[in-house]
Structures are given as C-alpha cells and as structure tokens.
C-alpha cells in the first residue's frame, strides 16, 4: 500500500501538499478561495486518500510582530 504524507498550510496564501515515502511531491493545491472551493479541497483530499495510507499535519497558525499584533 502506498503511503502519502499531507501538509496543510491554512490561510489565503496557504496550500495542501502531499509527498510520498521517498519525499517526492505528488500533488498540491492552493487554498485561496478565489482559486478553489471547499468542495474542490475535499475532493482533492479524498482522491489522495483513496486506497492509500495517509498521514496529515495542519500548521498551527500564530500571529507575529511583523503582522502588527
């Protein structure tokens, strides 16, 4: 069974990316709501997970002094 590792960088400039066990990027998709819908994102993740073992990580978002916070 093929294994994919998915990383999710939330936010308008974020993306979803998947790599295989060799570390090769196999797929990616922007999260910009002007480019993709929630259904697009859901379908993308479902396709990646179909028949594969999948591990995913979501970036913990925090503000920084550069953001004026």
Buried (B, 14 or more C-beta within 10 A) or exposed (E): EEEBBBBBBEEEEBBBBBBBEEEEEBBEBBBEEEEBEEEEBEEBBEEBBEEBEBEBEEEEEEEEEEEEE
